[in-house]
Amino acid sequence: MKDMGTQSYLWSGFGGFLAWLGDQQNLMMLSLAIGIVTALANLYQRICDWRARKRDEERKEEIHQLTVARLRKGLDIK
């Protein structure tokens, strides 16, 4: 598995299942908390990646528009 978040979910679920089998309520709640924190951290990381990708696309579009404007004026690209 390449995604560390998926591994964390699996191990958290496995730990929660073992805690449930052993009737260990504290360990089960800890496992659940770890899973929730992992989900929130992954969500935050995906939002940051999405924002960076969006800024990169906007920057590329702006460069393209400037290049087109220079070409229309008869100037070279560089």
N, CA, C and O atoms as a Tripos MOL2 file, in Angstrom:
@<TRIPOS>MOLECULE
protein
  312   311    78     0     0
PROTEIN
NO_CHARGES

@<TRIPOS>ATOM
      1 N           0.8330   -1.1800    0.0000 N.3       1 MET1
      2 CA          0.0000    0.0000    0.0000 C.3       1 MET1
      3 C           0.8790    1.2440    0.0000 C.2       1 MET1
      4 O           1.8020    1.3660    0.8050 O.2       1 MET1
      5 N           0.5870    2.1470   -0.8930 N.am      2 LYS2
      6 CA          1.4070    3.3430   -1.0240 C.3       2 LYS2
      7 C           0.9090    4.4750   -0.1360 C.2       2 LYS2
      8 O           1.7090    5.2960    0.3120 O.2       2 LYS2
      9 N          -0.3720    4.5360    0.1250 N.am      3 ASP3
     10 CA         -0.9560    5.6210    0.8920 C.3       3 ASP3
     11 C          -0.8390    5.3280    2.3840 C.2       3 ASP3
     12 O          -1.3890    4.3440    2.8780 O.2       3 ASP3
     13 N          -0.1250    6.1830    3.0880 N.am      4 MET4
     14 CA          0.0600    5.9750    4.5270 C.3       4 MET4
     15 C          -1.2550    6.1270    5.2900 C.2       4 MET4
     16 O          -1.4400    5.5050    6.3360 O.2       4 MET4
     17 N          -2.1620    6.9440    4.7740 N.am      5 GLY5
     18 CA         -3.4530    7.1020    5.4320 C.3       5 GLY5
     19 C          -4.2390    5.8100    5.4310 C.2       5 GLY5
     20 O          -4.8900    5.4780    6.4220 O.2       5 GLY5
     21 N          -4.1880    5.0730    4.3260 N.am      6 THR6
     22 CA         -4.8880    3.7950    4.2340 C.3       6 THR6
     23 C          -4.3120    2.8060    5.2290 C.2       6 THR6
     24 O          -5.0600    2.0770    5.8810 O.2       6 THR6
     25 N          -2.9960    2.7700    5.3540 N.am      7 GLN7
     26 CA         -2.3790    1.8730    6.3300 C.3       7 GLN7
     27 C          -2.8020    2.2450    7.7410 C.2       7 GLN7
     28 O          -3.0660    1.3690    8.5640 O.2       7 GLN7
     29 N          -2.8660    3.5240    8.0210 N.am      8 SER8
     30 CA         -3.2710    3.9600    9.3570 C.3       8 SER8
     31 C          -4.7060    3.5510    9.6430 C.2       8 SER8
     32 O          -5.0200    3.1080   10.7480 O.2       8 SER8
     33 N          -5.5860    3.6980    8.6440 N.am      9 TYR9
     34 CA         -6.9750    3.2810    8.8380 C.3       9 TYR9
     35 C          -7.0680    1.7850    9.1110 C.2       9 TYR9
     36 O          -7.8010    1.3450    9.9970 O.2       9 TYR9
     37 N          -6.3110    1.0080    8.3320 N.am     10 LEU10
     38 CA         -6.3570   -0.4430    8.5140 C.3      10 LEU10
     39 C          -5.8440   -0.8560    9.8870 C.2      10 LEU10
     40 O          -6.4820   -1.6590   10.5660 O.2      10 LEU10
     41 N          -4.7030   -0.3190   10.3040 N.am     11 TRP11
     42 CA         -4.1500   -0.6810   11.6010 C.3      11 TRP11
     43 C          -5.0340   -0.1650   12.7370 C.2      11 TRP11
     44 O          -5.1710   -0.8280   13.7650 O.2      11 TRP11
     45 N          -5.6240    0.9940   12.5610 N.am     12 SER12
     46 CA         -6.5370    1.5160   13.5770 C.3      12 SER12
     47 C          -7.7620    0.6170   13.7030 C.2      12 SER12
     48 O          -8.2130    0.3090   14.8060 O.2      12 SER12
     49 N          -8.2930    0.2000   12.5540 N.am     13 GLY13
     50 CA         -9.4390   -0.7120   12.5790 C.3      13 GLY13
     51 C          -9.0860   -2.0610   13.1680 C.2      13 GLY13
     52 O          -9.8660   -2.6340   13.9300 O.2      13 GLY13
     53 N          -7.9160   -2.5740   12.8210 N.am     14 PHE14
     54 CA         -7.4620   -3.8500   13.3610 C.3      14 PHE14
     55 C          -7.2830   -3.7640   14.8760 C.2      14 PHE14
     56 O          -7.6910   -4.6660   15.6090 O.2      14 PHE14
     57 N          -6.6700   -2.6730   15.3400 N.am     15 GLY15
     58 CA         -6.4970   -2.4760   16.7790 C.3      15 GLY15
     59 C          -7.8310   -2.3310   17.4910 C.2      15 GLY15
     60 O          -8.0170   -2.8620   18.5860 O.2      15 GLY15
     61 N          -8.7560   -1.6170   16.8750 N.am     16 GLY16
     62 CA        -10.0930   -1.4710   17.4600 C.3      16 GLY16
     63 C         -10.8240   -2.7910   17.5330 C.2      16 GLY16
     64 O         -11.5160   -3.0750   18.5110 O.2      16 GLY16
     65 N         -10.6670   -3.6110   16.4810 N.am     17 PHE17
     66 CA        -11.3190   -4.9200   16.4850 C.3      17 PHE17
     67 C         -10.7470   -5.8150   17.5800 C.2      17 PHE17
     68 O         -11.4970   -6.4890   18.2860 O.2      17 PHE17
     69 N          -9.4260   -5.8250   17.7240 N.am     18 LEU18
     70 CA         -8.8080   -6.6230   18.7940 C.3      18 LEU18
     71 C          -9.2200   -6.1200   20.1670 C.2      18 LEU18
     72 O          -9.4590   -6.9160   21.0750 O.2      18 LEU18
     73 N          -9.3050   -4.7990   20.3270 N.am     19 ALA19
     74 CA         -9.7490   -4.2410   21.6030 C.3      19 ALA19
     75 C         -11.1960   -4.6210   21.8800 C.2      19 ALA19
     76 O         -11.5640   -4.8770   23.0260 O.2      19 ALA19
     77 N         -12.0200   -4.6590   20.8320 N.am     20 TRP20
     78 CA        -13.4170   -5.0450   21.0090 C.3      20 TRP20
     79 C         -13.5170   -6.5160   21.4140 C.2      20 TRP20
     80 O         -14.3100   -6.8740   22.2840 O.2      20 TRP20
     81 N         -12.7020   -7.3670   20.7730 N.am     21 LEU21
     82 CA        -12.7040   -8.7810   21.1310 C.3      21 LEU21
     83 C         -12.2460   -8.9910   22.5660 C.2      21 LEU21
     84 O         -12.7740   -9.8570   23.2630 O.2      21 LEU21
     85 N         -11.2780   -8.2140   23.0120 N.am     22 GLY22
     86 CA        -10.7540   -8.3610   24.3660 C.3      22 GLY22
     87 C         -11.5170   -7.5450   25.3830 C.2      22 GLY22
     88 O         -11.1330   -7.5080   26.5520 O.2      22 GLY22
     89 N         -12.5880   -6.8910   24.9710 N.am     23 ASP23
     90 CA        -13.4110   -6.0660   25.8490 C.3      23 ASP23
     91 C         -12.5800   -4.9740   26.5240 C.2      23 ASP23
     92 O         -12.7210   -4.7180   27.7200 O.2      23 ASP23
     93 N         -11.7220   -4.3440   25.7460 N.am     24 GLN24
     94 CA        -10.8780   -3.2480   26.2250 C.3      24 GLN24
     95 C         -11.4490   -1.9370   25.6950 C.2      24 GLN24
     96 O         -11.0750   -1.4910   24.6100 O.2      24 GLN24
     97 N         -12.3290   -1.3340   26.4360 N.am     25 GLN25
     98 CA        -13.0270   -0.1330   25.9800 C.3      25 GLN25
     99 C         -12.0710    1.0430   25.7600 C.2      25 GLN25
    100 O         -12.2330    1.8040   24.8060 O.2      25 GLN25
    101 N         -11.0760    1.1910   26.6410 N.am     26 ASN26
    102 CA        -10.1350    2.3120   26.4950 C.3      26 ASN26
    103 C          -9.3250    2.1830   25.2120 C.2      26 ASN26
    104 O          -9.1390    3.1670   24.4970 O.2      26 ASN26
    105 N          -8.8450    0.9850   24.9140 N.am     27 LEU27
    106 CA         -8.0730    0.7790   23.6970 C.3      27 LEU27
    107 C          -8.9360    0.9610   22.4560 C.2      27 LEU27
    108 O          -8.4690    1.4650   21.4350 O.2      27 LEU27
    109 N         -10.1880    0.5500   22.5500 N.am     28 MET28
    110 CA        -11.0930    0.7140   21.4190 C.3      28 MET28
    111 C         -11.3220    2.2020   21.1360 C.2      28 MET28
    112 O         -11.3270    2.6210   19.9780 O.2      28 MET28
    113 N         -11.5080    2.9900   22.1800 N.am     29 MET29
    114 CA        -11.7080    4.4330   21.9980 C.3      29 MET29
    115 C         -10.4310    5.1000   21.4760 C.2      29 MET29
    116 O         -10.5040    6.0150   20.6550 O.2      29 MET29
    117 N          -9.2750    4.6540   21.9400 N.am     30 LEU30
    118 CA         -8.0100    5.1940   21.4480 C.3      30 LEU30
    119 C          -7.8380    4.8850   19.9640 C.2      30 LEU30
    120 O          -7.4130    5.7440   19.1910 O.2      30 LEU30
    121 N          -8.1660    3.6750   19.5740 N.am     31 SER31
    122 CA         -8.0730    3.2870   18.1750 C.3      31 SER31
    123 C          -9.0190    4.1240   17.3170 C.2      31 SER31
    124 O          -8.6520    4.5560   16.2240 O.2      31 SER31
    125 N         -10.2120    4.3490   17.8030 N.am     32 LEU32
    126 CA        -11.1790    5.1820   17.0980 C.3      32 LEU32
    127 C         -10.6660    6.6180   16.9780 C.2      32 LEU32
    128 O         -10.8030    7.2430   15.9260 O.2      32 LEU32
    129 N         -10.0840    7.1310   18.0420 N.am     33 ALA33
    130 CA         -9.5460    8.4960   18.0190 C.3      33 ALA33
    131 C          -8.4030    8.6100   17.0150 C.2      33 ALA33
    132 O          -8.3140    9.6030   16.2920 O.2      33 ALA33
    133 N          -7.5370    7.6160   16.9610 N.am     34 ILE34
    134 CA         -6.4290    7.6360   16.0010 C.3      34 ILE34
    135 C          -6.9710    7.6460   14.5770 C.2      34 ILE34
    136 O          -6.4580    8.3730   13.7260 O.2      34 ILE34
    137 N          -7.9950    6.8540   14.3100 N.am     35 GLY35
    138 CA         -8.6100    6.8370   12.9860 C.3      35 GLY35
    139 C          -9.2090    8.1790   12.6110 C.2      35 GLY35
    140 O          -9.0790    8.6130   11.4660 O.2      35 GLY35
    141 N          -9.8600    8.8430   13.5520 N.am     36 ILE36
    142 CA        -10.4820   10.1390   13.2860 C.3      36 ILE36
    143 C          -9.4150   11.2050   13.0360 C.2      36 ILE36
    144 O          -9.5400   12.0100   12.1130 O.2      36 ILE36
    145 N          -8.3650   11.2080   13.8640 N.am     37 VAL37
    146 CA         -7.2840   12.1800   13.6760 C.3      37 VAL37
    147 C          -6.6100   11.9760   12.3210 C.2      37 VAL37
    148 O          -6.2760   12.9460   11.6390 O.2      37 VAL37
    149 N          -6.4100   10.7230   11.9330 N.am     38 THR38
    150 CA         -5.8070   10.4250   10.6360 C.3      38 THR38
    151 C          -6.6930   10.9370    9.4960 C.2      38 THR38
    152 O          -6.1960   11.5110    8.5270 O.2      38 THR38
    153 N          -7.9940   10.7280    9.6180 N.am     39 ALA39
    154 CA         -8.9120   11.1920    8.5830 C.3      39 ALA39
    155 C          -8.8690   12.7160    8.4650 C.2      39 ALA39
    156 O          -8.8730   13.2490    7.3560 O.2      39 ALA39
    157 N          -8.8290   13.4130    9.5840 N.am     40 LEU40
    158 CA         -8.7710   14.8720    9.5530 C.3      40 LEU40
    159 C          -7.4480   15.3680    8.9690 C.2      40 LEU40
    160 O          -7.4260   16.3380    8.2110 O.2      40 LEU40
    161 N          -6.3530   14.7060    9.3190 N.am     41 ALA41
    162 CA         -5.0460   15.0970    8.7790 C.3      41 ALA41
    163 C          -5.0050   14.8740    7.2660 C.2      41 ALA41
    164 O          -4.4700   15.7080    6.5350 O.2      41 ALA41
    165 N          -5.5600   13.7660    6.7930 N.am     42 ASN42
    166 CA         -5.6000   13.4990    5.3500 C.3      42 ASN42
    167 C          -6.4760   14.5150    4.6320 C.2      42 ASN42
    168 O          -6.1290   14.9710    3.5420 O.2      42 ASN42
    169 N          -7.5970   14.8700    5.2250 N.am     43 LEU43
    170 CA         -8.4830   15.8690    4.6260 C.3      43 LEU43
    171 C          -7.7700   17.2110    4.5170 C.2      43 LEU43
    172 O          -7.8600   17.8720    3.4830 O.2      43 LEU43
    173 N          -7.0630   17.6230    5.5640 N.am     44 TYR44
    174 CA         -6.3190   18.8810    5.5460 C.3      44 TYR44
    175 C          -5.2480   18.8540    4.4570 C.2      44 TYR44
    176 O          -5.0820   19.8310    3.7260 O.2      44 TYR44
    177 N          -4.5240   17.7420    4.3440 N.am     45 GLN45
    178 CA         -3.4690   17.6300    3.3360 C.3      45 GLN45
    179 C          -4.0410   17.6900    1.9230 C.2      45 GLN45
    180 O          -3.4500   18.3160    1.0420 O.2      45 GLN45
    181 N          -5.1710   17.0530    1.7020 N.am     46 ARG46
    182 CA         -5.7890   17.0860    0.3680 C.3      46 ARG46
    183 C          -6.2670   18.4860    0.0090 C.2      46 ARG46
    184 O          -6.1710   18.8990   -1.1470 O.2      46 ARG46
    185 N          -6.7840   19.2220    1.0000 N.am     47 ILE47
    186 CA         -7.2200   20.5960    0.7520 C.3      47 ILE47
    187 C          -6.0190   21.4630    0.3970 C.2      47 ILE47
    188 O          -6.0950   22.2760   -0.5240 O.2      47 ILE47
    189 N          -4.9000   21.2990    1.1220 N.am     48 CYS48
    190 CA         -3.6880   22.0710    0.8180 C.3      48 CYS48
    191 C          -3.1700   21.7310   -0.5720 C.2      48 CYS48
    192 O          -2.7590   22.6240   -1.3120 O.2      48 CYS48
    193 N          -3.1830   20.4660   -0.9340 N.am     49 ASP49
    194 CA         -2.7430   20.0620   -2.2720 C.3      49 ASP49
    195 C          -3.6480   20.6470   -3.3410 C.2      49 ASP49
    196 O          -3.1680   21.0920   -4.3840 O.2      49 ASP49
    197 N          -4.9500   20.6540   -3.0940 N.am     50 TRP50
    198 CA         -5.9050   21.1920   -4.0610 C.3      50 TRP50
    199 C          -5.6670   22.6900   -4.2630 C.2      50 TRP50
    200 O          -5.6940   23.1810   -5.3910 O.2      50 TRP50
    201 N          -5.4320   23.4140   -3.1590 N.am     51 ARG51
    202 CA         -5.1720   24.8580   -3.2640 C.3      51 ARG51
    203 C          -3.8880   25.1290   -4.0460 C.2      51 ARG51
    204 O          -3.8440   26.0330   -4.8790 O.2      51 ARG51
    205 N          -2.8440   24.3440   -3.7750 N.am     52 ALA52
    206 CA         -1.5780   24.5360   -4.4880 C.3      52 ALA52
    207 C          -1.7460   24.2420   -5.9740 C.2      52 ALA52
    208 O          -1.2150   24.9660   -6.8160 O.2      52 ALA52
    209 N          -2.4780   23.1890   -6.2970 N.am     53 ARG53
    210 CA         -2.7230   22.8510   -7.7030 C.3      53 ARG53
    211 C          -3.5180   23.9570   -8.3910 C.2      53 ARG53
    212 O          -3.2420   24.3030   -9.5390 O.2      53 ARG53
    213 N          -4.5020   24.5090   -7.6890 N.am     54 LYS54
    214 CA         -5.3180   25.5890   -8.2440 C.3      54 LYS54
    215 C          -4.4720   26.8350   -8.4950 C.2      54 LYS54
    216 O          -4.6120   27.4710   -9.5400 O.2      54 LYS54
    217 N          -3.5900   27.1950   -7.5480 N.am     55 ARG55
    218 CA         -2.7110   28.3510   -7.7370 C.3      55 ARG55
    219 C          -1.7620   28.1280   -8.9080 C.2      55 ARG55
    220 O          -1.4920   29.0500   -9.6790 O.2      55 ARG55
    221 N          -1.2590   26.9080   -9.0390 N.am     56 ASP56
    222 CA         -0.3530   26.5950  -10.1440 C.3      56 ASP56
    223 C          -1.0670   26.7370  -11.4920 C.2      56 ASP56
    224 O          -0.4990   27.2700  -12.4450 O.2      56 ASP56
    225 N          -2.3020   26.2620  -11.5680 N.am     57 GLU57
    226 CA         -3.0680   26.3900  -12.8130 C.3      57 GLU57
    227 C          -3.3590   27.8480  -13.1320 C.2      57 GLU57
    228 O          -3.3020   28.2540  -14.2920 O.2      57 GLU57
    229 N          -3.6720   28.6430  -12.1040 N.am     58 GLU58
    230 CA         -3.9260   30.0690  -12.3240 C.3      58 GLU58
    231 C          -2.6650   30.7770  -12.8150 C.2      58 GLU58
    232 O          -2.7330   31.6310  -13.6990 O.2      58 GLU58
    233 N          -1.5080   30.4180  -12.2390 N.am     59 ARG59
    234 CA         -0.2530   31.0080  -12.6540 C.3      59 ARG59
    235 C           0.0630   30.6480  -14.1050 C.2      59 ARG59
    236 O           0.4910   31.5040  -14.8800 O.2      59 ARG59
    237 N          -0.1450   29.3960  -14.4700 N.am     60 LYS60
    238 CA          0.1060   28.9710  -15.8500 C.3      60 LYS60
    239 C          -0.8270   29.6930  -16.8210 C.2      60 LYS60
    240 O          -0.4080   30.0700  -17.9150 O.2      60 LYS60
    241 N          -2.0750   29.8860  -16.4340 N.am     61 GLU61
    242 CA         -3.0230   30.5940  -17.2890 C.3      61 GLU61
    243 C          -2.6140   32.0560  -17.4560 C.2      61 GLU61
    244 O          -2.7250   32.6120  -18.5490 O.2      61 GLU61
    245 N          -2.1430   32.6790  -16.3760 N.am     62 GLU62
    246 CA         -1.7040   34.0680  -16.4560 C.3      62 GLU62
    247 C          -0.4890   34.1960  -17.3830 C.2      62 GLU62
    248 O          -0.4240   35.1190  -18.1950 O.2      62 GLU62
    249 N           0.4570   33.2850  -17.2640 N.am     63 ILE63
    250 CA          1.6300   33.3010  -18.1470 C.3      63 ILE63
    251 C           1.1960   33.1170  -19.5960 C.2      63 ILE63
    252 O           1.7220   33.7800  -20.4890 O.2      63 ILE63
    253 N           0.2500   32.2310  -19.8350 N.am     64 HIS64
    254 CA         -0.2490   32.0080  -21.1910 C.3      64 HIS64
    255 C          -0.8920   33.2750  -21.7490 C.2      64 HIS64
    256 O          -0.6460   33.6410  -22.8980 O.2      64 HIS64
    257 N          -1.7060   33.9390  -20.9470 N.am     65 GLN65
    258 CA         -2.3630   35.1700  -21.3990 C.3      65 GLN65
    259 C          -1.3410   36.2570  -21.7260 C.2      65 GLN65
    260 O          -1.4960   36.9810  -22.7090 O.2      65 GLN65
    261 N          -0.3010   36.3730  -20.9050 N.am     66 LEU66
    262 CA          0.7460   37.3650  -21.1750 C.3      66 LEU66
    263 C           1.5100   37.0270  -22.4550 C.2      66 LEU66
    264 O           1.8510   37.9210  -23.2300 O.2      66 LEU66
    265 N           1.7770   35.7520  -22.6750 N.am     67 THR67
    266 CA          2.4650   35.3200  -23.8860 C.3      67 THR67
    267 C           1.6290   35.6260  -25.1220 C.2      67 THR67
    268 O           2.1560   36.1060  -26.1260 O.2      67 THR67
    269 N           0.3420   35.3530  -25.0540 N.am     68 VAL68
    270 CA         -0.5560   35.6350  -26.1790 C.3      68 VAL68
    271 C          -0.5990   37.1340  -26.4490 C.2      68 VAL68
    272 O          -0.5860   37.5540  -27.6060 O.2      68 VAL68
    273 N          -0.6490   37.9380  -25.4040 N.am     69 ALA69
    274 CA         -0.6900   39.3860  -25.5780 C.3      69 ALA69
    275 C           0.5950   39.8890  -26.2460 C.2      69 ALA69
    276 O           0.5410   40.7580  -27.1170 O.2      69 ALA69
    277 N           1.7410   39.3480  -25.8430 N.am     70 ARG70
    278 CA          3.0120   39.7570  -26.4660 C.3      70 ARG70
    279 C           3.0460   39.3530  -27.9390 C.2      70 ARG70
    280 O           3.5110   40.1240  -28.7790 O.2      70 ARG70
    281 N           2.5630   38.1670  -28.2570 N.am     71 LEU71
    282 CA          2.5580   37.7140  -29.6450 C.3      71 LEU71
    283 C           1.6240   38.5720  -30.5040 C.2      71 LEU71
    284 O           1.9310   38.8400  -31.6660 O.2      71 LEU71
    285 N           0.5140   38.9970  -29.9580 N.am     72 ARG72
    286 CA         -0.4240   39.8410  -30.7070 C.3      72 ARG72
    287 C           0.1790   41.2150  -30.9980 C.2      72 ARG72
    288 O          -0.1400   41.8360  -32.0120 O.2      72 ARG72
    289 N           1.0460   41.6810  -30.1100 N.am     73 LYS73
    290 CA          1.7080   42.9740  -30.3350 C.3      73 LYS73
    291 C           2.8780   42.8380  -31.3020 C.2      73 LYS73
    292 O           3.4710   43.8400  -31.7020 O.2      73 LYS73
    293 N           3.2110   41.6260  -31.6750 N.am     74 GLY74
    294 CA          4.2940   41.4030  -32.6060 C.3      74 GLY74
    295 C           5.6600   41.2710  -31.9270 C.2      74 GLY74
    296 O           6.6970   41.3250  -32.5880 O.2      74 GLY74
    297 N           5.6490   41.1000  -30.6240 N.am     75 LEU75
    298 CA          6.8990   40.9220  -29.9020 C.3      75 LEU75
    299 C           7.2640   39.4530  -29.8300 C.2      75 LEU75
    300 O           6.4110   38.5800  -29.9890 O.2      75 LEU75
    301 N           8.5390   39.1880  -29.5880 N.am     76 ASP76
    302 CA          8.9230   37.7760  -29.4460 C.3      76 ASP76
    303 C           8.4870   37.2690  -28.0710 C.2      76 ASP76
    304 O           8.1020   38.0500  -27.2010 O.2      76 ASP76
    305 N           8.5540   35.9690  -27.8950 N.am     77 ILE77
    306 CA          8.0550   35.3580  -26.6500 C.3      77 ILE77
    307 C           8.9450   35.6920  -25.4660 C.2      77 ILE77
    308 O           8.4500   35.8830  -24.3550 O.2      77 ILE77
    309 N          10.2500   35.7660  -25.6870 N.am     78 LYS78
    310 CA         11.1580   36.0080  -24.5690 C.3      78 LYS78
    311 C          11.4080   37.4430  -24.4230 C.2      78 LYS78
    312 O          12.1520   37.8530  -23.5320 O.2      78 LYS78
@<TRIPOS>BOND
     1     1     2 1
     2     2     3 1
     3     3     4 2
     4     3     5 am
     5     5     6 1
     6     6     7 1
     7     7     8 2
     8     7     9 am
     9     9    10 1
    10    10    11 1
    11    11    12 2
    12    11    13 am
    13    13    14 1
    14    14    15 1
    15    15    16 2
    16    15    17 am
    17    17    18 1
    18    18    19 1
    19    19    20 2
    20    19    21 am
    21    21    22 1
    22    22    23 1
    23    23    24 2
    24    23    25 am
    25    25    26 1
    26    26    27 1
    27    27    28 2
    28    27    29 am
    29    29    30 1
    30    30    31 1
    31    31    32 2
    32    31    33 am
    33    33    34 1
    34    34    35 1
    35    35    36 2
    36    35    37 am
    37    37    38 1
    38    38    39 1
    39    39    40 2
    40    39    41 am
    41    41    42 1
    42    42    43 1
    43    43    44 2
    44    43    45 am
    45    45    46 1
    46    46    47 1
    47    47    48 2
    48    47    49 am
    49    49    50 1
    50    50    51 1
    51    51    52 2
    52    51    53 am
    53    53    54 1
    54    54    55 1
    55    55    56 2
    56    55    57 am
    57    57    58 1
    58    58    59 1
    59    59    60 2
    60    59    61 am
    61    61    62 1
    62    62    63 1
    63    63    64 2
    64    63    65 am
    65    65    66 1
    66    66    67 1
    67    67    68 2
    68    67    69 am
    69    69    70 1
    70    70    71 1
    71    71    72 2
    72    71    73 am
    73    73    74 1
    74    74    75 1
    75    75    76 2
    76    75    77 am
    77    77    78 1
    78    78    79 1
    79    79    80 2
    80    79    81 am
    81    81    82 1
    82    82    83 1
    83    83    84 2
    84    83    85 am
    85    85    86 1
    86    86    87 1
    87    87    88 2
    88    87    89 am
    89    89    90 1
    90    90    91 1
    91    91    92 2
    92    91    93 am
    93    93    94 1
    94    94    95 1
    95    95    96 2
    96    95    97 am
    97    97    98 1
    98    98    99 1
    99    99   100 2
   100    99   101 am
   101   101   102 1
   102   102   103 1
   103   103   104 2
   104   103   105 am
   105   105   106 1
   106   106   107 1
   107   107   108 2
   108   107   109 am
   109   109   110 1
   110   110   111 1
   111   111   112 2
   112   111   113 am
   113   113   114 1
   114   114   115 1
   115   115   116 2
   116   115   117 am
   117   117   118 1
   118   118   119 1
   119   119   120 2
   120   119   121 am
   121   121   122 1
   122   122   123 1
   123   123   124 2
   124   123   125 am
   125   125   126 1
   126   126   127 1
   127   127   128 2
   128   127   129 am
   129   129   130 1
   130   130   131 1
   131   131   132 2
   132   131   133 am
   133   133   134 1
   134   134   135 1
   135   135   136 2
   136   135   137 am
   137   137   138 1
   138   138   139 1
   139   139   140 2
   140   139   141 am
   141   141   142 1
   142   142   143 1
   143   143   144 2
   144   143   145 am
   145   145   146 1
   146   146   147 1
   147   147   148 2
   148   147   149 am
   149   149   150 1
   150   150   151 1
   151   151   152 2
   152   151   153 am
   153   153   154 1
   154   154   155 1
   155   155   156 2
   156   155   157 am
   157   157   158 1
   158   158   159 1
   159   159   160 2
   160   159   161 am
   161   161   162 1
   162   162   163 1
   163   163   164 2
   164   163   165 am
   165   165   166 1
   166   166   167 1
   167   167   168 2
   168   167   169 am
   169   169   170 1
   170   170   171 1
   171   171   172 2
   172   171   173 am
   173   173   174 1
   174   174   175 1
   175   175   176 2
   176   175   177 am
   177   177   178 1
   178   178   179 1
   179   179   180 2
   180   179   181 am
   181   181   182 1
   182   182   183 1
   183   183   184 2
   184   183   185 am
   185   185   186 1
   186   186   187 1
   187   187   188 2
   188   187   189 am
   189   189   190 1
   190   190   191 1
   191   191   192 2
   192   191   193 am
   193   193   194 1
   194   194   195 1
   195   195   196 2
   196   195   197 am
   197   197   198 1
   198   198   199 1
   199   199   200 2
   200   199   201 am
   201   201   202 1
   202   202   203 1
   203   203   204 2
   204   203   205 am
   205   205   206 1
   206   206   207 1
   207   207   208 2
   208   207   209 am
   209   209   210 1
   210   210   211 1
   211   211   212 2
   212   211   213 am
   213   213   214 1
   214   214   215 1
   215   215   216 2
   216   215   217 am
   217   217   218 1
   218   218   219 1
   219   219   220 2
   220   219   221 am
   221   221   222 1
   222   222   223 1
   223   223   224 2
   224   223   225 am
   225   225   226 1
   226   226   227 1
   227   227   228 2
   228   227   229 am
   229   229   230 1
   230   230   231 1
   231   231   232 2
   232   231   233 am
   233   233   234 1
   234   234   235 1
   235   235   236 2
   236   235   237 am
   237   237   238 1
   238   238   239 1
   239   239   240 2
   240   239   241 am
   241   241   242 1
   242   242   243 1
   243   243   244 2
   244   243   245 am
   245   245   246 1
   246   246   247 1
   247   247   248 2
   248   247   249 am
   249   249   250 1
   250   250   251 1
   251   251   252 2
   252   251   253 am
   253   253   254 1
   254   254   255 1
   255   255   256 2
   256   255   257 am
   257   257   258 1
   258   258   259 1
   259   259   260 2
   260   259   261 am
   261   261   262 1
   262   262   263 1
   263   263   264 2
   264   263   265 am
   265   265   266 1
   266   266   267 1
   267   267   268 2
   268   267   269 am
   269   269   270 1
   270   270   271 1
   271   271   272 2
   272   271   273 am
   273   273   274 1
   274   274   275 1
   275   275   276 2
   276   275   277 am
   277   277   278 1
   278   278   279 1
   279   279   280 2
   280   279   281 am
   281   281   282 1
   282   282   283 1
   283   283   284 2
   284   283   285 am
   285   285   286 1
   286   286   287 1
   287   287   288 2
   288   287   289 am
   289   289   290 1
   290   290   291 1
   291   291   292 2
   292   291   293 am
   293   293   294 1
   294   294   295 1
   295   295   296 2
   296   295   297 am
   297   297   298 1
   298   298   299 1
   299   299   300 2
   300   299   301 am
   301   301   302 1
   302   302   303 1
   303   303   304 2
   304   303   305 am
   305   305   306 1
   306   306   307 1
   307   307   308 2
   308   307   309 am
   309   309   310 1
   310   310   311 1
   311   311   312 2
@<TRIPOS>SUBSTRUCTURE
     1 MET1         2 RESIDUE 1 A MET
     2 LYS2         6 RESIDUE 1 A LYS
     3 ASP3        10 RESIDUE 1 A ASP
     4 MET4        14 RESIDUE 1 A MET
     5 GLY5        18 RESIDUE 1 A GLY
     6 THR6        22 RESIDUE 1 A THR
     7 GLN7        26 RESIDUE 1 A GLN
     8 SER8        30 RESIDUE 1 A SER
     9 TYR9        34 RESIDUE 1 A TYR
    10 LEU10       38 RESIDUE 1 A LEU
    11 TRP11       42 RESIDUE 1 A TRP
    12 SER12       46 RESIDUE 1 A SER
    13 GLY13       50 RESIDUE 1 A GLY
    14 PHE14       54 RESIDUE 1 A PHE
    15 GLY15       58 RESIDUE 1 A GLY
    16 GLY16       62 RESIDUE 1 A GLY
    17 PHE17       66 RESIDUE 1 A PHE
    18 LEU18       70 RESIDUE 1 A LEU
    19 ALA19       74 RESIDUE 1 A ALA
    20 TRP20       78 RESIDUE 1 A TRP
    21 LEU21       82 RESIDUE 1 A LEU
    22 GLY22       86 RESIDUE 1 A GLY
    23 ASP23       90 RESIDUE 1 A ASP
    24 GLN24       94 RESIDUE 1 A GLN
    25 GLN25       98 RESIDUE 1 A GLN
    26 ASN26      102 RESIDUE 1 A ASN
    27 LEU27      106 RESIDUE 1 A LEU
    28 MET28      110 RESIDUE 1 A MET
    29 MET29      114 RESIDUE 1 A MET
    30 LEU30      118 RESIDUE 1 A LEU
    31 SER31      122 RESIDUE 1 A SER
    32 LEU32      126 RESIDUE 1 A LEU
    33 ALA33      130 RESIDUE 1 A ALA
    34 ILE34      134 RESIDUE 1 A ILE
    35 GLY35      138 RESIDUE 1 A GLY
    36 ILE36      142 RESIDUE 1 A ILE
    37 VAL37      146 RESIDUE 1 A VAL
    38 THR38      150 RESIDUE 1 A THR
    39 ALA39      154 RESIDUE 1 A ALA
    40 LEU40      158 RESIDUE 1 A LEU
    41 ALA41      162 RESIDUE 1 A ALA
    42 ASN42      166 RESIDUE 1 A ASN
    43 LEU43      170 RESIDUE 1 A LEU
    44 TYR44      174 RESIDUE 1 A TYR
    45 GLN45      178 RESIDUE 1 A GLN
    46 ARG46      182 RESIDUE 1 A ARG
    47 ILE47      186 RESIDUE 1 A ILE
    48 CYS48      190 RESIDUE 1 A CYS
    49 ASP49      194 RESIDUE 1 A ASP
    50 TRP50      198 RESIDUE 1 A TRP
    51 ARG51      202 RESIDUE 1 A ARG
    52 ALA52      206 RESIDUE 1 A ALA
    53 ARG53      210 RESIDUE 1 A ARG
    54 LYS54      214 RESIDUE 1 A LYS
    55 ARG55      218 RESIDUE 1 A ARG
    56 ASP56      222 RESIDUE 1 A ASP
    57 GLU57      226 RESIDUE 1 A GLU
    58 GLU58      230 RESIDUE 1 A GLU
    59 ARG59      234 RESIDUE 1 A ARG
    60 LYS60      238 RESIDUE 1 A LYS
    61 GLU61      242 RESIDUE 1 A GLU
    62 GLU62      246 RESIDUE 1 A GLU
    63 ILE63      250 RESIDUE 1 A ILE
    64 HIS64      254 RESIDUE 1 A HIS
    65 GLN65      258 RESIDUE 1 A GLN
    66 LEU66      262 RESIDUE 1 A LEU
    67 THR67      266 RESIDUE 1 A THR
    68 VAL68      270 RESIDUE 1 A VAL
    69 ALA69      274 RESIDUE 1 A ALA
    70 ARG70      278 RESIDUE 1 A ARG
    71 LEU71      282 RESIDUE 1 A LEU
    72 ARG72      286 RESIDUE 1 A ARG
    73 LYS73      290 RESIDUE 1 A LYS
    74 GLY74      294 RESIDUE 1 A GLY
    75 LEU75      298 RESIDUE 1 A LEU
    76 ASP76      302 RESIDUE 1 A ASP
    77 ILE77      306 RESIDUE 1 A ILE
    78 LYS78      310 RESIDUE 1 A LYS
